[in-house]
Amino acid sequence: MTKVLVAYASKNGSTEEIAEAIADELTSHGLDVTCRSARDSDAKDVDAVILGSAVYAGRWLRPARRFLKAESDRLRHLPFWIFSSGPFGDQAAHPSEEDLRWQEPHKIISRAQELGVRGHVVFGGRLPLEPHGFVEAAMVRNTPGENHDARDWAQIRAWATTVAEELGAREQVEGPESS
Ligand SMILES: Cc1cc2nc3c(=O)[nH]c(=O)nc-3n(C[C@H](O)[C@H](O)[C@H](O)COP(=O)(O)O)c2cc1C
């Protein structure tokens, strides 16, 4: 069975939940999936990798940056995909050129492209539920409540399905015929 690692870096938990949804979708397509923090992961003994991070101030979080660097030799020889999570509100729905500069970690994308990444996607993010510090608190205060969580679960699962299809996975059939 194809072994897939979904590794993530998340400060306030919302990217971790995206990674879990991706892992769940891949599992439902019959893949053997491990989902864990990029801090505690490596790409040893897996057949494919998905690496994702929240974006803060235009950058991926350190555990994901480190993973990409430390595992580059292995990633070069594996099918792998990357995702970023961050934008919310209007920035998620209608990003301007300026917004895109902050949503897409350009250095990371270039590095991943050098290693042969199959794709990069930006998912909407979620503002912290318990903001720490002045900046986070101001962002939460200045954003209308209905825009706090821009994660589109249908989009996330559809993207995971395209990855599963590229990996040649078959939908697992639930029910008596599969037992
Ligand atoms: C202080 C701060 C800075 C942020 N900077 C960016 C940014 O540069 N680009 C972006 O797309 N999102 C940015 N965001 C949004 C976060 O990426 C978003 O809240 C994300 O879902 C957080 O993921 P996490 O819960 O996994 O930490 C920022 C959020 C905060 C609180």
The ligand as an SDF file (V2000), in Angstrom:
LIG
                    3D

 31 33  0  0  0  0  0  0  0  0999 V2000
    0.3400   37.9740   13.1760 C   0  0  0  0  0  0  0  0  0  0  0  0
   -0.2110   37.2800   11.9860 C   0  0  0  0  0  0  0  0  0  0  0  0
    0.4430   37.4040   10.7410 C   0  0  0  0  0  0  0  0  0  0  0  0
   -0.0670   36.7600    9.6090 C   0  0  0  0  0  0  0  0  0  0  0  0
    0.5700   36.9020    8.3980 N   0  0  0  0  0  0  0  0  0  0  0  0
    0.0380   36.3130    7.2940 C   0  0  0  0  0  0  0  0  0  0  0  0
    0.6660   36.4550    6.0100 C   0  0  0  0  0  0  0  0  0  0  0  0
    1.6880   37.0810    5.8510 O   0  0  0  0  0  0  0  0  0  0  0  0
    0.0940   35.8360    4.9440 N   0  0  0  0  0  0  0  0  0  0  0  0
   -1.0570   35.1140    5.0610 C   0  0  0  0  0  0  0  0  0  0  0  0
   -1.5370   34.5810    4.0530 O   0  0  0  0  0  0  0  0  0  0  0  0
   -1.6620   34.9390    6.2690 N   0  0  0  0  0  0  0  0  0  0  0  0
   -1.1470   35.5250    7.3750 C   0  0  0  0  0  0  0  0  0  0  0  0
   -1.7450   35.3490    8.5890 N   0  0  0  0  0  0  0  0  0  0  0  0
   -2.9070   34.4730    8.7120 C   0  0  0  0  0  0  0  0  0  0  0  0
   -2.4940   33.1030    9.2500 C   0  0  0  0  0  0  0  0  0  0  0  0
   -1.6410   32.4750    8.3460 O   0  0  0  0  0  0  0  0  0  0  0  0
   -3.7720   32.2730    9.4810 C   0  0  0  0  0  0  0  0  0  0  0  0
   -4.3820   32.7760   10.6450 O   0  0  0  0  0  0  0  0  0  0  0  0
   -3.4740   30.7950    9.5610 C   0  0  0  0  0  0  0  0  0  0  0  0
   -4.6710   30.0780    9.3680 O   0  0  0  0  0  0  0  0  0  0  0  0
   -2.8430   30.4230   10.8920 C   0  0  0  0  0  0  0  0  0  0  0  0
   -2.5430   29.0410   10.8900 O   0  0  0  0  0  0  0  0  0  0  0  0
   -2.3220   28.2270   12.2400 P   0  0  0  0  0  0  0  0  0  0  0  0
   -3.6240   28.3040   13.0050 O   0  0  0  0  0  0  0  0  0  0  0  0
   -2.0230   26.8540   11.7700 O   0  0  0  0  0  0  0  0  0  0  0  0
   -1.1840   28.8620   12.9670 O   0  0  0  0  0  0  0  0  0  0  0  0
   -1.2500   35.9800    9.7300 C   0  0  0  0  0  0  0  0  0  0  0  0
   -1.8860   35.8470   10.9750 C   0  0  0  0  0  0  0  0  0  0  0  0
   -1.3800   36.4860   12.0800 C   0  0  0  0  0  0  0  0  0  0  0  0
   -2.1010   36.3080   13.3990 C   0  0  0  0  0  0  0  0  0  0  0  0
  1  2  1  0
  2  3  1  0
  2 30  2  0
  3  4  2  0
  4  5  1  0
  4 28  1  0
  5  6  2  0
  6  7  1  0
  6 13  1  0
  7  8  2  0
  7  9  1  0
  9 10  1  0
 10 11  2  0
 10 12  1  0
 12 13  2  0
 13 14  1  0
 14 15  1  0
 14 28  1  0
 15 16  1  0
 16 17  1  0
 16 18  1  0
 18 19  1  0
 18 20  1  0
 20 21  1  0
 20 22  1  0
 22 23  1  0
 23 24  1  0
 24 25  2  0
 24 26  1  0
 24 27  1  0
 28 29  2  0
 29 30  1  0
 30 31  1  0
M  END
$$$$
